[in-house]
C-alpha cells in the first residue's frame, strides 16, 4: 500500500481535525456536499536561445479551494494563504450559495494514498540542481546546431513542476497525491536561400531527469527537430482542392478533443444532454477510428493517480 503524501501536514501543520472544521464551516448554511482542494506547486524553467540562457525561473504557487454543492448550484471560494482563518473565510463564502440543512457528516477523516502509483519518481526534478537541467538544454542546443549548417536558429526550453495535492470531502474521504512533471522542447529554423522551414520535437512526462537518457537523450530530440526543418526545405507545394487526410497518433488528439471531447465530459452525460449520453458499450464512430483515453499509463503526462478534478 502506498503511503499518503504528508506534505501539507508536515509543512503547514495541517491536521485531520482542521479539515473537519473547515468542512463543517463549508456546510454551515446547508449543502449536499463540500470538499477542500489543497495544492502546492514548485516549478522551474530554462530557455536557451541563440546559445544563450535567455530566461531561468523558479517559483511556488499554493492555495486552497473550497467547494459546496447544493443540487445544481455550486459555491466556490479560493485563498492563496493557507492560514486557518483564511480557509475558514473561504469556506464561509462558499457556504452562502447553499440552502437547506446539511445531510452529511465530516467526522473521522483520515488521509489515505491512492491505490496505485503511476509515476514513482525517487528524486523529483525540482530537487535537482539547476545546473543539471541547464546541461540538458545546452546539449539539445548543440546537437541541433551540429546537425546541418542550414540550421540557423535553435530554441531549447526545459520546464518542470511538482504538485502536492490534498482533497478532503464531506463524504469522509481524504486523498493525497504527489505529481511530478517534466518537459524538454526543441524548436529549430532552417534556411536555404529564400526557403525557410521549422521543426520541433521534445519529450517528458511524469518522470525525473533520468528519463532523458539512451534513446530519449536531449541529442535525439534535437536531431529530430533539426531533421524536420531540413527535410521540409525540399517540400513541394500542396495542390489545391479536397483530398483525403490520414491522422496518426499524437497531436491529432487535439482535433479529436475539439470535435467530440466536450460531449464526452461527465457533467454533460450526467445531465443527459450529450450526444453520447446513454451509449456506453455502443459504437459511436467509424470502425476505422481507434481512440485510447487512458490516465493509468505509467509516467505519461496525462496519467493521474487520483481524480482531483471532481
C-alpha positions in Angstrom: 0.0 0.0 0.0 1.3 3.4 -0.9 1.9 5.9 1.9 -0.1 9.1 1.8 1.8 12.3 1.0 2.2 14.1 4.3 3.4 17.3 2.7 0.6 19.6 4.0 0.6 18.0 7.4 4.3 18.4 7.9 4.9 21.8 6.2 1.8 23.6 7.2 0.9 21.8 10.4 -2.5 20.7 8.9 -4.4 18.0 10.9 -7.5 15.9 10.1 -9.3 17.9 12.9 -8.6 21.1 10.9 -10.1 19.5 7.8 -13.2 18.6 9.7 -13.5 22.1 11.0 -13.2 23.6 7.5 -15.7 21.2 6.0 -18.2 21.9 8.8 -17.9 25.6 8.1 -18.5 25.0 4.4 -21.7 23.1 5.2 -22.8 25.6 7.9 -25.6 27.0 5.7 -26.6 23.8 4.1 -25.4 21.8 1.1 -25.3 18.3 -0.2 -21.6 18.0 -0.4 -18.4 20.0 0.2 -14.8 19.5 -0.5 -11.4 21.1 0.1 -8.7 21.2 -2.5 -5.2 22.0 -1.3 -2.4 22.5 -3.8 1.3 23.4 -3.5 3.3 23.6 -6.8 7.0 24.1 -7.2 8.1 24.9 -10.8 11.2 25.9 -12.7 12.0 26.6 -16.3 15.1 27.4 -18.6 15.1 28.8 -22.1 18.3 28.8 -24.3 18.0 30.9 -27.4 20.9 31.9 -29.7 23.0 29.5 -27.5 22.4 32.0 -24.6 20.4 31.4 -21.4 17.6 33.9 -22.0 15.4 33.0 -19.0 15.6 30.9 -15.9 12.8 30.9 -13.4 11.8 29.2 -10.2 8.6 29.7 -8.3 5.9 28.4 -5.9 2.1 28.5 -6.2 -0.1 27.3 -3.4 -3.6 27.7 -2.2 -6.9 26.0 -1.1 -10.2 25.9 -2.9 -13.5 25.3 -1.1 -16.5 23.9 -3.0 -20.0 23.5 -1.7 -22.6 21.7 -3.9 -26.4 22.2 -3.4 -28.4 20.5 -6.1 -27.3 22.1 -9.4 -25.8 25.0 -7.6 -22.1 25.3 -6.7 -20.4 27.7 -4.4 -16.7 28.2 -4.7 -14.1 30.3 -2.9 -10.3 30.2 -3.1 -7.4 31.5 -1.0 -3.7 31.6 -1.7 -3.0 32.0 2.0 -3.1 28.7 4.0 -3.6 30.4 7.3 -6.6 28.8 9.2 -8.6 32.0 9.3 -8.3 32.5 5.6 -9.5 29.0 4.8 -12.4 29.4 7.2 -13.4 32.6 5.5 -13.3 30.9 2.1 -15.4 28.1 3.5 -18.0 30.6 4.8 -18.1 32.3 1.4 -18.7 29.1 -0.5 -21.3 28.1 2.0 -23.5 31.1 1.2 -24.6 29.6 -2.1 -26.1 26.6 -0.4 -29.5 26.3 1.3 -31.3 23.7 3.5 -29.9 21.6 6.2 -26.6 19.7 5.7 -27.2 16.0 5.3 -23.6 14.7 5.5 -21.1 14.1 8.3 -17.4 15.2 8.4 -16.3 13.1 11.4 -13.4 10.6 11.2 -11.4 12.0 8.3 -8.1 10.3 7.7 -5.6 10.9 4.8 -5.0 7.9 2.5 -2.8 7.4 -0.5 -4.0 6.4 -4.0 -4.3 2.7 -4.6 -1.8 3.0 -7.5 1.3 4.9 -8.2 1.6 5.5 -11.9 4.6 7.9 -11.6 7.1 6.7 -9.0 10.0 9.2 -9.0 12.7 8.7 -6.5 14.2 12.2 -6.9 11.9 14.9 -8.1 13.3 17.2 -10.8 12.6 20.3 -8.6 15.1 18.8 -6.1 17.9 18.6 -8.7 20.4 21.4 -9.2 19.7 24.0 -11.8 23.0 23.1 -13.4 21.7 19.6 -14.2 18.7 20.9 -16.0 20.8 23.5 -17.9 23.1 20.8 -19.1 20.2 19.0 -20.8 19.1 22.2 -22.6 22.6 23.1 -23.8 23.2 19.5 -25.1 20.0 19.8 -27.1 21.0 23.2 -28.5 24.5 22.0 -29.5 23.1 18.8 -31.2 20.6 20.7 -33.2 23.1 23.2 -34.5 25.6 20.4 -35.4 23.0 18.5 -37.4 23.3 20.7 -40.6 24.8 24.0 -41.4 21.4 25.2 -42.7 20.0 25.1 -39.1 20.2 28.8 -38.3 18.1 29.2 -35.2 17.6 26.9 -32.2 15.4 27.5 -29.2 15.6 24.8 -26.4 13.3 25.0 -23.4 13.0 23.0 -20.2 10.2 23.1 -17.7 9.3 21.1 -14.6 6.9 21.1 -11.7 6.0 19.1 -8.7 2.5 19.4 -7.3 1.4 18.2 -3.9 -2.4 17.8 -3.8 -4.8 17.0 -0.9 -8.5 16.6 -1.5 -10.8 16.2 1.5 -14.6 15.6 1.0 -17.6 15.7 3.3 -18.1 12.0 2.3 -15.2 11.2 4.6 -12.5 10.7 2.0 -9.2 12.4 2.2 -6.7 11.6 -0.6 -3.2 13.0 -1.2 -1.0 12.8 -4.3 2.5 13.8 -5.4 2.5 14.7 -9.1 5.9 15.3 -10.9 6.0 16.7 -14.4 9.0 17.4 -16.8 9.2 18.5 -20.4 12.1 19.3 -22.8 11.2 21.1 -26.1 13.4 22.0 -29.1 12.4 24.3 -31.9 14.6 24.8 -35.0 14.6 27.0 -38.1 16.4 26.0 -41.3 17.2 28.4 -44.1 18.4 27.7 -47.7 18.3 30.8 -49.9 14.8 32.1 -49.7 13.4 28.9 -48.2 12.6 28.9 -44.5 11.2 25.9 -42.6 10.9 24.9 -39.0 10.8 21.7 -36.9 10.1 20.8 -33.3 10.4 17.9 -31.0 10.6 17.0 -27.4 9.6 14.6 -24.6 8.8 14.2 -21.0 6.1 13.2 -18.7 5.5 12.4 -15.0 9.2 11.4 -14.7 12.5 12.6 -13.3 15.6 13.8 -15.1 16.7 10.1 -15.5 14.1 10.0 -18.3 16.5 11.9 -20.6 19.0 9.2 -21.5 19.6 6.5 -24.1 17.0 6.9 -27.0 15.4 9.8 -25.1 18.6 11.8 -24.7 18.4 15.5 -25.5 20.6 15.0 -28.6 18.0 12.6 -30.1 15.1 15.0 -29.6 17.2 17.9 -31.0 18.3 15.9 -34.1 14.7 15.0 -34.9 13.7 18.7 -34.6 16.5 19.6 -37.0 15.7 16.8 -39.4 12.1 18.0 -39.7 13.2 21.5 -40.6 15.8 20.3 -43.1 13.6 17.8 -44.9 10.9 20.4 -45.4 13.3 22.6 -47.4 12.7 20.3 -50.3 9.0 20.1 -49.8 6.7 20.8 -52.8 3.6 23.0 -52.6 0.4 21.1 -51.7 -2.1 21.1 -54.6 -5.4 22.9 -54.0 -8.7 21.1 -53.6 -10.2 18.4 -51.4 -8.1 15.3 -50.5 -8.0 12.5 -48.0 -6.1 13.1 -44.8 -4.6 10.4 -42.6 -4.3 11.2 -38.9 -1.8 9.3 -36.8 -1.2 9.2 -33.0 -0.2 12.4 -31.3 -1.3 15.9 -32.0 -4.4 14.9 -33.9 -5.8 14.1 -30.5 -6.3 17.9 -30.1 -8.5 17.9 -33.1 -10.5 15.0 -31.6 -10.9 16.9 -28.3 -12.2 19.9 -30.1 -14.6 17.8 -32.2 -16.1 15.5 -29.6 -14.2 16.0 -26.3 -16.8 18.2 -24.5 -19.6 15.8 -25.3 -17.7 13.1 -23.5 -17.4 15.0 -20.3 -19.1 13.6 -17.2 -21.3 16.5 -16.3 -23.0 16.6 -19.8 -23.6 12.9 -19.6 -24.9 13.1 -16.1 -27.4 15.6 -17.2 -28.2 13.5 -20.3 -27.6 16.4 -22.7 -24.7 14.9 -24.6 -25.0 13.2 -28.0 -23.2 10.3 -26.3 -25.5 10.0 -23.2 -26.7 6.5 -22.6 -24.5 5.0 -25.3 -22.0 3.1 -23.1 -20.9 -0.1 -25.0 -22.2 1.2 -28.3 -20.0 2.1 -31.4 -20.2 5.9 -31.9 -17.5 6.4 -34.6 -16.2 4.7 -37.7 -14.6 1.3 -37.3 -11.5 2.8 -38.8 -11.3 5.2 -35.8 -9.4 3.9 -32.7 -9.2 6.2 -29.7 -7.5 5.5 -26.4 -8.1 7.8 -23.4 -6.2 6.2 -20.5 -5.0 8.0 -17.4 -3.2 5.0 -16.0 -0.3 4.6 -18.4 2.8 4.8 -16.2 4.8 8.0 -16.4 2.7 9.7 -19.1 1.8 13.4 -18.9 -1.9 12.8 -18.7 -1.8 10.0 -16.2 -3.2 10.6 -12.7 -3.3 8.5 -9.5 -6.4 10.1 -8.2 -9.3 12.0 -9.8 -8.6 15.5 -8.4 -11.0 17.4 -10.7 -14.2 16.2 -9.2 
